Amino acid sequence: MTWKTSNRKARLPSSWSTIRARILARDPVCRICDVRRSTQVDHIKAMTDDHRDHALQGICYPCHAQKSAQEGAAGRARRPDRRRPDDDHPGRL
């Protein structure tokens, strides 16, 4: 899936296809579930641009989707509440 506002591809190094192939060859089985074949290359620490081999892992699509969802939820939970506080209403006792 591609988003028009994403700069993800621009942040990848020009040698990404080589790095990706190397990581998938190193980790043929998902490093999270240890069951399915690795099809995705994941940054172990979320939201980093560290493309060194020790910072990457091969994982399967379901595990990558779940890990990304958990990281996104954790990131949203750290944001301050954006709702306006309740105003005192003159009819409220």
HELIX and SHEET records of a PDB file:
HELIX    1   1 ARG A    8  ARG A   11  1                                   4    
HELIX    2   2 TRP A   16  ARG A   26  1                                  11    
HELIX    3   3 ASP A   53  ALA A   55  5                                   3    
HELIX    4   4 TYR A   61  ARG A   78  1                                  18    
SHEET    1   A 2 GLN A  40  HIS A  43  0                                        
SHEET    2   A 2 LEU A  56  ILE A  59 -1                                        
END                                                                             
